[in-house]
């Protein structure tokens, strides 16, 4: 039950568009927007031993007896976040009291951990005190949804400089994020880190900093002298991004004590659309010497850098000479993501995304008699061969690694093209051959498959370059009431792809007993469903993870429970009890000092949900009254 929804009429639960939290010493105000409903502000405050909840717009009130306002608020926040099933466009936390803020953040983290999927947030603003807080929150947000982050740095011994935030490991999951923050000044080391980050990675599209003071001579030294000066926009510096044709890093100093570092395309004076039209016009109409100009590999190589993948493929069809020229220079299509899904055995949807963030390419193949429709255009060839031939043509010159390969293998049991059934195994063999370069394995960072069982997963993993593969994510379309088993045995753990991967998500399949955790311990992050977990399993995992230098977070759900509370307490010791914790019977918590003296192993056992979470956290994230049983040196 979410108390806040009872003081105003909210009919769109699970679809909150805007959520802002303002934390004061004696009250918390939460601001909500949902769909077409107007913004509402709900205040939680303490009235003697009760919590008063009041909607400022409607005037409605609710008194929750014998409860403190922070506990009631955290219960509501947890319910809102767990129920949220749509994109949340804005999420903000503004705090003035660190102790209360830490408890709210602990609730936030626990709630997001209990979700079946990462929450989708477009932009979030956060007042925070520690690196671990921002790192933890990033790990729980869908990377594809996040576009903007705004941080207000609070004075803290745990955050010493802005570059510590920019270099957090968790950022590598994201792309083209617009980041803004506040700071007193920007010293040399922070400016160098910002420059190196924007020149060498695509995590950040823009970094904006509000400052108290800045050394202009440092900017001149590191980024060069201004290239433009205007009264309206301040001074602008620009640096070419190495190993790119059109990318530049611009540095703009605004009059209002704001500096913006942005990686962007340096566009010529004419528009790319004009160039594309002119090239097609010349290719289709010119003859003799003019046509030979376009057939010059050097000229075509330069011109093709201004065209997208779709335009290059269309240009190939204008003449045989131009086609041979393009095939000779072998332009890299720079495909970043490939998704293939099948529907009803007669239709296949393909989506390709590109590194330059151009609009994705959607292709639909549908089986008809005779042949197939490709985006509603008839091709007199079966769907099976047409799809594979297109994949081969599109990936022929692919050099850049794929960020993600997303395959719906469950629905691809059979293709009925070419007059005969094509078994799924035959399709998997063929698509692997067509995707892989001839001289090496396919480089993919994230493998995301909807599988029909362990054989599908094994076959697909064998296409992939082990050193490139970072994440393995496996799903099923089978109902939650019936989950098939994936037996993780030597077929998996002898594969280099399994050994080198850093993250495994496998919640739609059951890992049967015995759960041999030694084959999972190398992962940095783990999210799996297992058949059964015992008290001994929990203890052995705790002992292994205490000394793991790479481990970040393991989340293990289980169908049946062999955990005996008395045995668990004997093995782990007594759990930590927070004062006035109403969930103490349903949630058991332990903290263990790790060899890294500033790191702690945090274990949370959610009894009813049958979930146990192991997580590496910083000392600043744990309650002040936790005792580890060692003396300071």
Secondary structure as UniProt FT lines:
FT   HELIX           3..6
FT   TURN            7..9
FT   TURN            13..14
FT   STRAND          18..23
FT   STRAND          27..34
FT   TURN            35..36
FT   STRAND          37..47
FT   TURN            48..49
FT   STRAND          50..55
FT   TURN            56..58
FT   STRAND          61..64
FT   TURN            65..66
FT   HELIX           69..83
FT   STRAND          88..95
FT   HELIX           98..114
FT   STRAND          121..128
FT   HELIX           131..139
FT   TURN            143..145
FT   STRAND          148..153
FT   TURN            157..158
FT   HELIX           162..166
FT   HELIX           169..173
FT   STRAND          177..182
FT   HELIX           188..200
FT   STRAND          204..210
FT   HELIX           216..223
FT   STRAND          228..230
FT   TURN            231..233
FT   STRAND          234..240
FT   TURN            242..243
FT   STRAND          247..254
FT   TURN            255..257
FT   STRAND          258..265
FT   HELIX           272..285
FT   HELIX           288..294
FT   HELIX           297..304
FT   TURN            305..306
FT   HELIX           309..316
FT   HELIX           320..329
FT   STRAND          335..343
FT   TURN            344..346
FT   STRAND          347..354
FT   TURN            355..356
FT   STRAND          361..367
FT   STRAND          372..374
FT   TURN            375..376
FT   STRAND          377..379
FT   HELIX           383..395
FT   TURN            396..397
FT   STRAND          402..408
FT   STRAND          414..415
FT   TURN            418..419
FT   STRAND          422..423
FT   HELIX           424..435
FT   TURN            438..439
FT   STRAND          444..450
FT   HELIX           454..461
FT   TURN            462..463
FT   TURN            466..468
FT   STRAND          471..475
FT   TURN            480..481
FT   HELIX           490..493
FT   HELIX           496..500
FT   STRAND          503..511
FT   HELIX           517..519
FT   TURN            520..522
FT   STRAND          525..534
FT   HELIX           535..546
FT   STRAND          553..562
FT   HELIX           565..572
FT   TURN            579..580
FT   TURN            582..586
FT   STRAND          587..593
FT   TURN            597..598
FT   STRAND          599..606
FT   TURN            607..610
FT   STRAND          611..618
FT   HELIX           619..621
FT   TURN            624..625
//
